[in-house]
Amino acid sequence: MKNILFIIIAFCIHFSLVKFGSLFTITFGVASLIWPVPGVMLGLYFLYGHIILIGSMLSSLVSIYQLNSNSSFSIYLIIILSLVSVLQLVISKQLVLRFITLPLKTHIPNEMIKFLIFAGPLSAFVTSTIVMISRWVWLKIPTEVLYYIWAAKWVGDFIGIIFLTPVILFFRKNVYVRRAKHQTAAILTTLSVLGAISWIYILSSYNKQLEKSSNLLI
């Protein structure tokens, strides 16, 4: 019963984050420059284990199907993209377990940077590349568009991990991160910066929409 509850909670969190991240999708509507999903879910995966992957997988299937119900996405592509979203969490965690000395000492900058590099950019590079190849095989998207999607997904994923995974790990005592003296200040600073970036992006997108509307009226 407890496992089922954790799956439902993981599903709801993942689904809600996908809906939030969808507000920041790029022109092609398939990648987001602000994508909190991997960061939050990776932190939860560290804390609560494989049960989080089940909820994430189910939410990915539902979310991708809903977002692309009117597009040419086949069921096979939806399944692959859902599996890749979960694979990213597994790769990130395995890289950290293999190459990082735990518990992580957050007061040592070099250790923190190493943790973020392995958990973020490296795993995001692998999964973004798989997503790009999958879209090329099934959708025959032009190469320049694929590169643009790949870059947006890579940046969005690893920024989400860099900003949010440490925050999630700070909330509960665990074997991965040693609690810091000033972690509350670090959490508030991180969330404030991410909030400011999101707000700037929303304003920028809104201004672009106004410009497009004005040009259509001319």
C-alpha positions as CSV (number, residue, x, y, z in Angstrom):
1,M,0.0,0.0,0.0
2,K,2.8,2.4,0.8
3,N,4.5,1.7,-2.5
4,I,1.3,2.4,-4.4
5,L,1.0,5.7,-2.5
6,F,4.6,6.7,-3.4
7,I,3.8,5.8,-7.1
8,I,0.7,8.1,-7.1
9,I,2.6,10.9,-5.4
10,A,5.5,10.6,-7.9
11,F,3.0,10.5,-10.7
12,C,1.3,13.7,-9.5
13,I,4.5,15.6,-8.9
14,H,5.9,14.6,-12.3
15,F,2.7,15.4,-14.1
16,S,2.4,18.8,-12.4
17,L,6.0,19.7,-13.3
18,V,5.5,18.7,-16.9
19,K,2.5,21.0,-17.1
20,F,4.5,23.8,-15.6
21,G,7.5,23.2,-17.9
22,S,5.1,23.2,-20.9
23,L,4.7,26.9,-20.4
24,F,8.2,27.4,-21.6
25,T,8.3,25.2,-24.6
26,I,10.3,26.5,-27.6
27,T,8.7,27.2,-31.0
28,F,8.4,23.6,-32.0
29,G,6.7,22.7,-28.8
30,V,8.9,19.7,-28.0
31,A,11.5,20.9,-25.6
32,S,11.7,23.5,-22.9
33,L,14.5,25.8,-21.8
34,I,13.1,25.7,-18.3
35,W,12.4,22.1,-17.3
36,P,12.2,21.4,-13.6
37,V,11.1,17.7,-14.1
38,P,14.5,16.0,-14.1
39,G,15.9,18.0,-11.2
40,V,13.0,17.3,-8.9
41,M,12.5,13.7,-9.9
42,L,16.3,12.9,-9.6
43,G,16.3,14.3,-6.1
44,L,13.3,12.2,-5.2
45,Y,14.9,9.2,-6.8
46,F,18.0,9.6,-4.7
47,L,15.8,9.8,-1.6
48,Y,13.2,7.2,-2.2
49,G,14.6,4.8,-4.7
50,H,13.2,2.9,-7.7
51,I,9.6,3.4,-6.7
52,I,9.9,7.0,-8.0
53,L,10.8,5.7,-11.5
54,I,7.4,3.9,-11.8
55,G,5.4,7.0,-11.1
56,S,7.7,9.1,-13.4
57,M,7.3,6.5,-16.2
58,L,3.5,6.4,-16.0
59,S,3.3,10.2,-15.9
60,S,5.7,10.5,-18.9
61,L,3.5,8.2,-21.0
62,V,0.3,10.2,-20.1
63,S,2.0,13.6,-20.5
64,I,3.7,12.9,-23.9
65,Y,0.5,11.3,-25.2
66,Q,-1.6,14.4,-24.2
67,L,0.9,16.9,-25.5
68,N,1.2,15.1,-28.9
69,S,-2.3,13.7,-29.3
70,N,-2.8,15.7,-32.5
71,S,0.7,15.2,-33.9
72,S,2.3,12.3,-35.8
73,F,3.9,10.7,-32.7
74,S,3.4,7.0,-32.9
75,I,2.9,4.8,-29.8
76,Y,6.4,3.5,-30.2
77,L,7.9,7.0,-30.1
78,I,5.9,7.9,-27.1
79,I,7.1,4.8,-25.3
80,I,10.7,5.5,-26.2
81,L,10.6,9.1,-25.1
82,S,9.0,8.0,-21.8
83,L,11.7,5.4,-21.2
84,V,14.4,8.0,-22.0
85,S,13.0,10.3,-19.4
86,V,13.4,7.6,-16.8
87,L,16.7,6.5,-18.2
88,Q,18.1,9.9,-17.5
89,L,17.4,9.6,-13.8
90,V,19.1,6.2,-13.7
91,I,22.2,7.4,-15.6
92,S,22.6,10.5,-13.4
93,K,22.4,8.4,-10.2
94,Q,24.8,5.7,-11.4
95,L,27.3,8.3,-12.5
96,V,27.2,10.0,-9.1
97,L,27.5,6.6,-7.3
98,R,30.4,5.6,-9.4
99,F,32.5,8.7,-9.6
100,I,31.6,10.8,-6.5
101,T,32.7,10.2,-2.9
102,L,29.6,10.2,-0.8
103,P,28.3,11.8,1.3
104,L,28.9,14.9,-0.8
105,K,30.5,17.7,1.2
106,T,28.7,20.8,-0.1
107,H,31.1,23.2,1.6
108,I,33.8,22.0,-0.8
109,P,33.2,23.8,-4.2
110,N,35.2,21.2,-6.3
111,E,33.1,18.3,-5.0
112,M,29.8,20.2,-5.6
113,I,30.9,21.1,-9.1
114,K,31.9,17.5,-9.9
115,F,28.6,16.3,-8.6
116,L,26.6,18.7,-10.7
117,I,28.6,17.9,-13.8
118,F,28.1,14.2,-13.6
119,A,24.4,14.4,-12.5
120,G,23.5,17.2,-15.0
121,P,25.3,17.9,-18.3
122,L,26.7,14.4,-18.9
123,S,23.4,12.4,-18.4
124,A,21.4,15.1,-20.2
125,F,23.8,14.9,-23.1
126,V,23.2,11.1,-23.5
127,T,19.4,11.3,-23.2
128,S,19.0,14.4,-25.4
129,T,21.0,12.6,-28.1
130,I,18.8,9.6,-27.9
131,V,15.7,11.8,-28.1
132,M,17.1,13.6,-31.1
133,I,17.9,10.3,-32.9
134,S,14.4,9.0,-32.1
135,R,12.7,12.0,-33.5
136,W,14.8,11.9,-36.6
137,V,14.0,8.2,-37.3
138,W,10.2,8.6,-36.7
139,L,9.4,12.2,-37.7
140,K,12.0,13.0,-40.3
141,I,12.6,16.4,-38.9
142,P,15.2,18.6,-40.7
143,T,18.7,18.4,-39.3
144,E,18.9,22.1,-38.3
145,V,15.6,21.8,-36.4
146,L,16.8,18.6,-34.7
147,Y,20.0,20.4,-33.5
148,Y,17.9,23.2,-32.1
149,I,15.6,20.8,-30.3
150,W,18.6,18.9,-28.9
151,A,20.3,22.0,-27.6
152,A,17.1,23.3,-25.9
153,K,16.4,19.9,-24.3
154,W,20.0,19.5,-23.1
155,V,20.2,23.0,-21.6
156,G,16.7,22.7,-20.0
157,D,17.4,19.3,-18.5
158,F,20.8,20.0,-17.0
159,I,19.8,23.4,-15.7
160,G,16.8,21.8,-13.9
161,I,19.1,19.2,-12.3
162,I,21.8,21.7,-11.3
163,F,19.3,24.0,-9.7
164,L,16.8,21.6,-8.1
165,T,18.4,18.3,-7.3
166,P,20.5,19.8,-4.5
167,V,17.5,21.6,-3.1
168,I,15.5,18.4,-2.9
169,L,18.4,16.6,-1.2
170,F,18.7,19.3,1.4
171,F,15.1,18.8,2.5
172,R,15.7,15.4,4.1
173,K,18.6,13.7,5.8
174,N,20.2,11.2,3.5
175,V,23.5,9.3,2.7
176,Y,24.2,11.4,-0.5
177,V,24.7,14.9,0.8
178,R,26.1,16.1,4.1
179,R,23.8,18.7,5.6
180,A,25.3,22.2,5.5
181,K,25.1,25.0,8.0
182,H,23.6,27.5,5.7
183,Q,21.5,25.2,3.5
184,T,18.3,27.2,4.0
185,A,19.9,30.3,2.6
186,A,21.2,28.2,-0.3
187,I,17.7,26.8,-1.0
188,L,16.1,30.2,-1.0
189,T,18.8,31.7,-3.2
190,T,18.5,28.9,-5.7
191,L,14.7,29.0,-5.9
192,S,14.8,32.8,-6.2
193,V,17.3,32.7,-9.1
194,L,15.2,30.0,-10.9
195,G,12.1,32.0,-10.3
196,A,13.6,35.1,-11.7
197,I,14.8,33.3,-14.8
198,S,11.3,31.8,-15.3
199,W,9.7,35.3,-14.9
200,I,12.1,36.9,-17.4
201,Y,11.4,34.1,-19.9
202,I,7.6,34.5,-19.5
203,L,7.8,38.3,-20.0
204,S,10.1,37.8,-23.0
205,S,7.6,35.3,-24.6
206,Y,4.7,37.6,-23.8
207,N,6.4,40.6,-25.5
208,K,7.1,38.4,-28.6
209,Q,3.5,37.4,-28.8
210,L,2.5,41.1,-28.6
211,E,4.9,41.9,-31.4
212,K,3.5,39.1,-33.6
213,S,-0.1,40.3,-32.9
214,S,0.9,43.9,-33.8
215,N,2.5,42.8,-37.0
216,L,-0.6,40.8,-38.0
217,L,-2.8,43.8,-37.5
218,I,-0.6,46.1,-39.7
